[in-house]
Amino acid sequence: MGIVKEKFRSVATPMADEVKNIIKEHGEKQLDTVTISQAYGGMRDIMSMVVETSLLDPIEGIRFRGYSIPELHEKLPRAEGSTEPLPEGIFYLMLTGELPTKEITTHLSTVFAKRSVVPKHVFDVLDSLPIATHPMTQFTTAIMAMQTESLFAKAYRKGMNKKDYWDYAFEDSMNLIARLPRVAAYIYRRTYKGGVHIEPDHYLDWGANFAHMLGFEQNEFHWLMHLYLTIHADHEGGNLSAHTVHCVGSGLSDPYLAFAAGMNALAGPLHGLANQEVIRWIQNMQTELGGGVPTKEQITDYVNKTMAEGKVIPGYGHAVLRRTDPRFTAQMDFAKKYMPHDELVNIVWALYEVVPEILGSKGKIKNPWPNVDAHSGALLVHYGLVENDFYTVLFGVSRALGVLAQLCWSRALSLPLERPKSVTTAWIKEFIATNKA
């Protein structure tokens, strides 16, 4: 170990223990408007943002402009023959607060098709990366490469009135949403299909065209993309990727820069990478247990073994929710309709019957129920999209709908530069010492 690294270890290790003790003994003490445990705890549950697009209720789950996922499944327009809502519809709802008509979603599909041309230099940048580069790294790199097209950045450089910020943010956001499926599909085909690319079909809607460019022509997969892109579109403003887009955008970074930052946040194992971790964990369990659908007793033993090793059960637990994620339920309903006998899907359902009881009995987790990531990968595998490193890119394409709609609102409402106050551990120790009473 080098001199500097050893020095850091020698001061950081005891301080980490000291911070744990501070939280344990003084965590409930009020600093100002928050407690010590909240200050150290990742701002959990601190109500400090206003976001228009969606609200996450601990019991009812996510509501988009007041509508629950079951309500949206019923009310949002669908493509001809599809059993699932069009993601264009939920974008319009988040942006305007009104449910769209079928004509509006068709119009949006057409608008996105017209705006979807990706500059050649973006593909050149992607092709310059090693083929083994993680798809999320390629995705954020491509978004940054597209920033050359930012109308907001160009207008700001020339000088524009504050009241016009939303206008250029809107134009950038629409262009970015339109182009993301083309970029994401290019990354998928480049990485996993030998660079054999598929041209877009502009007669298809936004989600179906994405599926087509990925190489999946089954109607059911197109409908799955409709569902997937809709239910992953937003999750209120406090989730890491949405908060990052909001925070970076508050500095008047254009939508390309802000969204790229959010996608780097989404790429973290505790956020968007969770869906691929679920599939890997299930497949490892299958391998260890000899294949097939394990019994509930085998699942119980494997779950307990995972936890005994100090690992989490991927796909279970949520920072806000206190019951089963309605996005999980929506995917389960889709699976019951189209793939009730799929082996992997049945393992997901068996886990649902076993894991919550085990986690709940441990008393260490506030929400032992499955989140959206517990089910999404199994649906994709069923149709042949087995490259789980790519799953977070799909997530990112969907999440653009919510975070960019909110970015337009942030500029329209002239929300200020985000700048929370921070203190040091030394400050907290002094505060504790002078406020013992």
BAFIDO-704680 format. One record per residue (C-alpha): x, y, z. Coordinates in steps of 0.5 Angstrom, whole numbers, padded with zeros to 4 digits, always signed. Each point is the difference from the previous one (the first is absolute). Layout:
XYZ ...
***
This chain:
+0000+0000+0000 +0003+0007-0002 +0001+0005+0005 -0006+0005-0001 -0004-0006-0001 +0002-0003+0007 -0001+0007+0003 -0007+0001-0003 -0002-0007+0003 +0003+0001+0007 -0004+0007+0001 -0007-0003-0004 -0001-0007+0003 +0000+0003+0007 -0004+0006-0002 -0005-0005-0003 -0001-0003+0006 -0001+0006+0004 -0005+0003-0005 -0004-0007+0001 +0000+0002+0007 -0002+0007-0001 -0006-0002-0004 -0002-0006+0005 +0000+0005+0007 -0002+0006-0003 -0003-0001-0007 -0007+0003+0002 +0003+0006+0003 -0003+0006-0005 +0006+0004-0003 -0005+0005-0003 -0005-0002-0005 +0003-0007+0000 +0002-0005+0005 +0008-0003+0000 -0002-0007-0002 -0004+0004-0006 +0006+0004-0002 +0005-0006+0000 -0006-0004-0003 +0000+0002-0007 -0006+0005+0001 -0005-0006+0001 -0007+0003+0001 +0002+0007+0000 -0005+0004-0004 +0004+0005-0004 -0002+0000-0007 -0006+0001-0004 -0001-0004-0006 -0006+0000-0005 +0000-0006-0004 -0001-0006+0006 -0001-0001+0007 +0002-0006+0004 -0005-0003+0005 +0003-0005+0005 -0007-0004+0000 -0003+0002-0007 +0007+0000-0004 +0001+0005-0006 -0005+0005-0002 +0001+0003-0007 -0003+0007+0001 -0005-0003+0005 -0001-0007-0004 +0002-0007+0002 +0003-0005-0004 -0007-0004-0001 -0003+0006-0001 +0004+0002-0006 +0000-0007-0002 -0007+0001-0002 +0000+0008-0002 +0006+0001-0004 -0001-0001-0008 +0003-0007-0003 +0003-0002-0007 -0004-0004-0004 -0001-0007+0003 +0005+0002+0006 -0003-0002+0007 +0005+0005+0003 +0000+0008+0000 +0004+0004-0004 +0006+0003+0003 -0001+0007-0004 -0006+0000+0004 +0003+0000+0007 +0005+0005-0003 -0006+0005-0002 -0003-0001+0007 +0006+0002+0004 +0002+0006-0005 -0007+0003+0000 -0004-0003+0006 -0006-0003-0005 -0001-0007-0002 +0001+0000-0008 -0005-0002-0005 +0002-0006-0005 +0001+0006-0005 +0005+0004+0004 +0005-0007+0001 +0000-0001-0007 +0002+0007-0001 +0005-0001+0005 +0003-0006-0004 +0000+0004-0006 +0004+0005+0003 +0005-0004+0003 +0001-0004-0006 +0002+0007-0004 +0004+0002+0006 +0004-0007+0000 +0006+0001-0005 +0006-0001+0004 +0007+0004-0002 +0005-0005-0003 +0005+0002+0004 -0004-0003+0006 +0001-0007-0003 +0007+0002-0002 +0001+0001+0008 -0003-0006+0002 +0004-0004-0005 +0006+0003+0003 -0001-0004+0006 +0002-0007+0002 -0005-0005-0002 +0000-0002+0008 -0002+0007+0002 -0006-0001+0005 -0006+0002-0004 -0002+0006+0005 +0007+0003-0001 -0001+0000-0007 -0007+0003+0001 +0002+0006+0004 +0006+0001-0005 -0005+0000-0006 -0004+0005+0004 +0006+0004+0001 +0002+0000-0007 -0007+0002-0002 +0001+0006+0004 +0002+0004-0006 -0007+0000-0002 -0002+0004+0006 -0005+0006-0002 +0000+0002+0007 +0008+0001+0001 +0000+0003-0007 -0005+0005+0002 +0003+0002+0007 +0006+0001-0003 -0003+0005-0005 -0004+0003+0006 -0007-0001+0002 -0005+0002+0004 -0002-0004+0006 -0007-0001-0002 +0002-0004-0006 +0004-0005+0004 -0005-0005+0000 -0001+0001-0008 +0007-0003-0001 +0000-0005+0005 -0007-0002-0003 +0003-0001-0007 +0007-0003+0003 -0005-0005+0004 -0004-0002-0006 +0006-0001-0004 +0003-0004+0005 -0006-0005+0001 +0000-0001-0007 +0007-0002-0001 +0001-0004+0006 -0003-0007-0003 +0004+0001-0006 +0006+0001+0004 -0001-0006+0005 -0002-0005-0006 +0007+0002-0003 +0003-0002+0006 -0003-0006+0001 +0001-0003-0007 +0007+0003+0000 +0002-0004+0007 -0004-0006-0001 -0002-0001-0007 +0006+0001-0004 -0001+0007-0002 -0006-0002-0005 -0005+0006+0001 -0007+0001-0001 -0003+0006-0003 -0006+0003+0003 -0007-0001-0002 -0003+0007+0000 -0007-0003-0001 +0001-0003+0007 -0002+0003+0007 +0006+0002+0004 +0001-0006+0004 -0002-0005-0005 +0005+0003-0005 +0005+0000+0006 -0001-0008+0001 +0000+0000-0008 +0007+0003+0000 +0002-0005+0006 -0002-0006-0005 -0006-0002+0003 -0006+0000-0004 -0005-0004+0004 -0006+0004+0001 +0000-0003+0008 +0007+0003+0000 -0002+0007-0003 -0006+0000+0006 +0005-0002+0005 +0004+0006-0002 -0006+0005+0000 -0001-0003+0008 +0007+0001+0002 +0001+0007-0003 -0006+0002+0003 +0001-0003+0007 +0007+0002+0001 -0001+0007-0003 +0001+0004+0007 +0000-0001+0007 -0001+0007+0003 +0006+0004+0001 +0004-0003+0006 +0003-0006-0003 +0007+0001-0002 +0000+0000-0008 -0006+0005+0000 +0003+0004+0006 +0006+0001-0004 -0003+0002-0006 -0003+0005+0004 +0006+0002+0004 +0004+0001-0007 -0005+0003-0003 -0001+0006+0005 +0007+0002-0002 -0003+0002-0007 +0004-0006-0003 -0004-0002-0006 -0005-0006+0000 +0006-0005-0004 +0005+0002+0006 -0005-0001+0005 -0003-0006-0002 +0007-0003-0001 +0001+0001+0007 -0006-0003+0002 +0002-0006-0004 +0006-0001+0003 -0004+0000+0007 -0004-0005-0003 +0006-0005-0001 +0001-0001+0007 -0001-0007+0003 -0005+0003+0005 -0004+0004-0005 -0001-0003-0007 +0005-0006+0000 -0005-0003+0005 -0004-0003-0006 +0006-0004-0003 +0002-0002+0007 -0007-0004+0001 +0001-0004-0006 +0007-0002+0002 -0002-0002+0007 -0005-0004-0002 +0004-0003-0006 +0006-0002+0006 -0006-0003+0004 -0002-0004-0006 +0007-0002-0001 +0002-0002+0007 -0007-0004+0001 +0001-0004-0006 -0005+0004-0005 -0007+0000-0001 -0005+0003+0005 +0002+0000+0007 -0005-0002+0006 -0002+0005+0005 +0005-0004+0005 +0006+0001-0005 -0002+0007-0001 +0000+0001+0007 +0006-0003+0002 +0004+0004-0006 -0003+0007+0002 +0002-0002+0007 +0007-0001-0002 +0000+0006-0004 -0001+0004+0006 +0005-0004+0004 +0005+0002-0005 -0002+0008+0001 -0003+0001-0006 -0007+0003-0002 -0005-0004-0004 -0001+0004-0006 -0006+0003-0002 -0003+0000+0007 -0001+0006+0004 -0001+0007-0002 +0002+0007+0003 -0007+0003+0000 -0005-0006-0001 -0003-0004+0005 -0004-0005-0004 +0001-0004-0006 +0002+0005-0006 -0006+0001-0005 +0005+0000-0005 +0002-0008+0002 -0008-0001+0000 -0001+0003-0007 +0006-0005-0003 -0003-0006+0004 -0006+0001-0004 +0003+0001-0006 +0004-0007+0001 -0007-0003+0002 -0003+0002-0006 +0006-0002-0005 +0005-0005+0003 -0003-0003+0006 +0004-0007-0001 +0007+0004+0000 +0005-0003+0004 +0003+0006+0002 -0006+0004+0001 -0003-0006+0005 +0007+0001+0004 -0002+0007+0001 -0007-0001+0002 +0003-0006+0005 +0005+0005+0003 -0006+0005+0001 -0003-0005+0004 +0006-0001+0004 +0004+0006+0001 -0004+0005+0003 -0002-0005+0006 +0008-0001+0001 +0002+0007+0000 -0006+0002+0004 +0002-0005+0005 +0007+0003+0001 -0003+0007+0002 +0006+0004-0004 -0004+0002-0006 -0006+0005+0000 -0002-0003-0007 +0000-0007-0001 -0004+0000-0006 +0003+0000-0007 +0001+0006-0005 +0000+0001-0007 +0007-0003-0001 -0002-0007+0003 -0004-0002-0006 +0002+0004-0007 +0006-0004-0001 -0004-0006-0001 -0005+0003-0005 +0006+0002-0004 +0003-0007+0000 -0006-0003-0002 +0000+0003-0007 +0008-0001-0001 +0003+0007+0003 +0004-0004+0004 +0006+0005+0000 -0001+0003+0007 +0005+0005+0000 -0004+0003-0005 -0006+0001+0005 +0001+0006+0003 +0001+0004-0007 -0007-0002-0001 -0002+0003+0007 +0004+0006-0002 -0004+0001-0007 -0007-0001+0004 +0003+0005+0006 +0001+0005-0005 -0007+0002-0001 -0001+0002+0008 +0006+0003+0001 +0000+0004-0006 -0007+0002+0001 +0001+0003+0007 +0007+0003-0003 -0005+0004-0005 -0004+0002+0006 +0006+0002+0004 +0002+0005-0005 -0007+0002-0001 -0001+0002+0008 +0007+0003+0000 +0002-0005+0006 +0007+0002+0003 +0007-0003+0000 -0001-0005+0005 +0005+0001+0006 -0001-0004+0006 +0004+0002+0007 +0005-0005+0002 +0004-0001+0007 +0006-0004+0002 +0000-0005+0005 +0004+0004+0004 -0005+0005+0000 -0005-0005+0002 +0004-0002+0006 +0001+0007+0002 -0008+0001-0001 -0001-0007+0005 +0005+0003+0005 -0003+0007+0001 -0007-0003-0001 +0000-0006+0005 -0006+0003+0004 
***
